[in-house]
Amino acid sequence: MTYDLSRLARMPDLRHAPNAHARLVCAMREAHVARAARKCCRSALVRYFGTMDAVRAFHVFMDEAGRAWPDPIVLNPECQPLLSFDEKVLVDLVTAAAKNERDRFDAFAGEMIDRAGRNAIWYAARRLLRHLAPSLST
């Protein structure tokens, strides 16, 4: 019996992702492009997250993730519908935090991020989730 190894490498497609996951990834990509161009992306991020408090919490989350990540975080271009590995892990981390599943959260990042880094990302993700407009949290 053979196994199709390409199935292991498949990344989720934004076009078929839950709305909250797609918004999070699109916000990451838009913030990255804006930062590289030295432009402000607050109004675009408010469209993704609903409030300025959520935008600030998103920036803290991404800053904590960036500090803890072993290498620079890899984001796919805005036109790419597939998630990068790092985007997938970040979505998985936020999803675990949303479900208050700390063991699962640690399992996603345990081998690549030390305990202090995981703690910082966990609390930043929980803060982001608290600030999301209720209609945007699903």
C-alpha positions in Angstrom: 0.0 0.0 0.0 1.4 3.4 -1.0 0.8 6.7 0.7 0.6 10.0 -1.2 3.3 12.1 0.5 1.9 15.3 -1.1 -1.0 15.0 1.3 1.4 15.7 4.2 2.7 18.8 2.6 -0.7 20.3 1.7 -1.5 23.6 3.3 -5.0 24.9 4.0 -6.6 27.1 1.4 -7.8 30.5 2.5 -10.8 30.2 0.1 -12.0 27.3 2.2 -10.9 28.3 5.6 -13.2 29.4 8.4 -13.9 33.2 8.2 -12.0 33.9 11.4 -8.9 32.0 10.2 -8.9 33.8 6.8 -9.3 37.2 8.4 -6.3 36.5 10.8 -4.1 35.4 7.9 -5.1 38.3 5.6 -4.5 40.7 8.5 -1.0 39.2 9.0 -0.2 39.6 5.3 -1.6 43.1 5.1 0.3 44.3 8.2 3.5 42.8 6.8 3.1 44.5 3.4 2.2 47.8 5.1 5.2 47.6 7.4 7.6 46.9 4.6 6.2 49.9 2.7 6.3 52.0 5.9 2.6 52.7 5.7 -0.2 52.6 8.2 -2.6 49.7 8.1 -4.8 50.5 11.0 -8.0 51.2 9.0 -7.6 47.9 7.1 -7.0 46.0 10.3 -10.0 47.5 11.9 -12.0 46.0 9.0 -10.6 42.6 9.9 -10.9 42.8 13.7 -13.7 45.4 14.4 -12.0 47.6 17.0 -8.8 49.5 17.5 -8.3 47.6 20.8 -8.3 44.4 18.8 -5.8 45.9 16.3 -3.4 46.8 19.1 -3.8 43.4 20.6 -3.1 41.8 17.2 0.1 43.8 16.9 1.1 42.6 20.4 0.3 39.0 19.4 2.4 39.3 16.2 5.3 41.0 18.1 5.4 38.3 20.7 5.2 35.6 18.1 8.0 37.3 16.1 10.2 37.5 19.2 9.7 33.9 20.1 9.8 32.3 16.7 13.1 30.5 16.0 13.4 32.1 12.5 11.7 35.1 10.8 8.0 34.3 10.4 7.2 33.3 6.8 4.0 34.7 5.3 2.8 34.0 1.8 2.1 36.9 -0.6 -1.4 38.3 -0.4 -2.3 36.8 -3.7 -1.4 33.2 -2.6 -4.5 31.4 -1.4 -2.5 28.7 0.4 -1.2 29.2 3.9 2.5 29.1 4.7 3.5 26.6 7.4 4.1 29.5 9.9 0.7 31.0 9.1 -0.9 27.6 9.7 0.9 27.3 13.1 -0.1 30.8 14.1 -3.8 30.1 13.2 -3.6 26.8 15.2 -2.2 28.7 18.2 -4.9 31.3 18.2 -7.6 28.6 17.7 -6.2 26.6 20.7 -6.2 29.8 22.7 -9.8 30.5 21.7 -10.8 27.1 23.0 -8.7 27.6 26.1 -6.7 24.4 25.2 -3.3 25.2 26.7 -2.0 21.6 26.3 -2.9 21.7 22.6 -1.3 25.1 22.2 1.9 23.9 23.8 1.9 20.8 21.6 1.8 23.0 18.5 4.8 25.1 19.5 6.5 23.1 22.1 9.5 21.9 20.0 10.3 25.2 18.5 9.5 27.8 21.1 10.6 27.8 24.7 8.2 28.0 27.7 8.6 31.7 28.2 7.9 32.4 24.5 4.9 30.2 24.5 3.6 31.9 27.6 4.0 35.3 26.0 2.2 34.2 22.8 -0.6 32.5 24.8 -1.4 35.6 26.8 -1.2 37.8 23.7 -3.6 35.5 21.8 -6.0 35.4 24.7 -5.9 39.2 24.9 -6.5 39.5 21.1 -9.5 37.2 21.5 -11.0 39.3 24.3 -10.8 42.4 22.1 -12.3 41.0 19.0 -15.8 42.4 18.2 -18.3 39.6 19.1 -19.5 39.3 15.5 -15.9 38.7 14.3 -14.9 36.0 16.7 -16.3 33.1 14.6 
